[in-house]
Amino acid sequence: MKTLVILFLGSITVLLLNFNACAPIRKSKSDTTHTLNFGSYERSYIVHLPPAAKIQQPIPLLFHIHGGGGTAKGTPGLTFGRFNELADRDGFIVVYPNAIAKNWNDGRSLEGVKAWKENIDDVGFITAILDELKQKYPIDTSRIFTTGMSNGGFMSSRLLCDRADIFRGGAILTASLSSDYIPKCTPENPVAVMVMNGTDDPLVPYDGGQIKVFRKTRGEIVSTDEIMDFWKEKNGCLLKKDTVELPDKDADGTTVSIEEYTNCEDQGALVLYRINGGGHTWPGGKQYLGERLIGKTNRDIVACDVIWDFFMTLPPKK
């Protein structure tokens, strides 16, 4: 019986870390899988292209980075394929890269994860994808963005730290930065940052501390308030607007508060979407596991739309 319990908990842990556990959105003809030899590994990624007529001029690019245990193929399913719909409507490319052993080297230091143990160069891999795509498509290098949830959110944060020279901005969901890595985060220029975290996230604590999956720790992180203070300083933001409380359109047990900073240095931008009562979930996305395990999903906003609207209001990168 003890063995069965262990196996059961292990299976649930895998599901809990696999934020793509739901059935993936059907792959369209505009989605293509590519391989790239980088480091000592053959890496892969999926590209979603908008209609051909919208690729005749410089086109923005968005990296959507999967969570721990997830895959590029499963990532669109978490959002009901919304980024792909927006890409077709507005004309941008979405890239879904695959991690080594389904985990990104996002700056945390734990022996139990291959990417961290071997110090896999995931920043270099994503940069190499961009270099490859620039050879095929007219990428607008002034509008390159990243987003992701959980491990994908932490990885997006690291990309903003390490390659602010490339990325115009990023949207970080259910994530911040690890206590180990934040002293190493030295972006060479201001960037646009959106943070979207749930106050009742049972895995990645809003107030910082140890990430926990059942009794297993996954590294210590700084709080959401600390990460906002960090980017406020890096972006030279001087003022904070009055908090905006969005209408509670859906009786899902959550609400949304927006805290935006202004008077930032050139190219800098910063905004927090605090999901009051929200869990380890993508607002407007799938409730991929029960509330007892991951908390509540907010339905007042559709995160993909909010993120893309934020990116599109930014002036091009200089």
Secondary structure, 3 states (H helix, E strand, C coil): CHHHHHHHHHHHHHHHHCCCCCCCCCCCCCEEEEEEEECCEEEEEEEECCCHHHHCCCEEEEEEECCCCCCCCCHHHHCCCHHHHHHHHHCCEEEEECCECCECCCCCCCCCCHHHHCCCCHHHHHHHHHHHHHCCCCEEEEEEEEEEECHHHHHHHHHHHHCCCCCCEEEEECCCCECCCHHHCCCCCCCEEEEEEECCCCCCCCCCEEEEECCEEEEEECCHHHHHHHHHHHCCCCEECCCEECCCCCCCCCEEEEEEEECCCCCCEEEEEEEECECCCCCCCCCCCCHHHHCECCCCCCHHHHHHHHHHCCCCCC
